[in-house]
């Protein structure tokens, strides 16, 4: 065999290997055939009405249409998603804006970028609930008591504190708030381990129907009326390294947000499929907020300003620095 033949054979093998590597994307097989940096992403989500668009996008194939496979992981709250984003165990996470902005301001190793708005409050979407036989009738009555929230130092505690301040009541983040996953709040009230809970729909309505829980305050009123509550974020690093993937995720989610905003029946129908213990009757009778299809920086600034007022951050936040650039 001539010397040229081994070289030719080696070249052929290398050519096949390179072609195979290109087909697989050269990055663990994650690169999409339609040019996305990643075809599979991991998303942190919650079993609340706020995240109905995620379930709509999954069930309607909206992510698939963009070349994405989305793997979901249920988290207790926005604060729980922060370390998962930071470590790379999640690529995107649903999270309340207070937790995201606080972490992005105080943690030098974490820079979240909001890629899509998720949910805004409306009457009775966030309530303060007590047992039916509770002696407490107002927020003022709960001074010094234990209140269940999904996580501390997030939008739940801020809404309670905002409702309490006009009544001259101050709640301490550590002494007065107890962390409880939303589906477990009903049992916490029944067992009397807390005196009240900050309920997120659909669990507020569920507690009213199943155990006769009573609302003592609508936390979505006043300063919180129409307030941006939560959205979807990725790290600044992920956004910069995966612009096409982020754009595809954003397009699919925005379509689902629009569908949720335009068809309440669609949200009612899908809610019992992922929210534990929620049936069709609860889904039909509960309160719904709004599902924005774009990020309104001026509205989001309201959240940041409230955060500064209640001491979650020391200085004024410019929210535009946390918004991912448009594709």
Beta strands, then each sheet from edge to edge (+ up, - down):
strand 1: 40-45
strand 2: 69-74
strand 3: 92-96
strand 4: 112-120
strand 5: 126-130
strand 6: 147-149
strand 7: 177-179
strand 8: 196-200
strand 9: 214-218
strand 10: 228-235
sheet 1: 2+ 1+ 3+ 10- 4+
sheet 2: 7+ 6+ 8+ 5- 9+
end
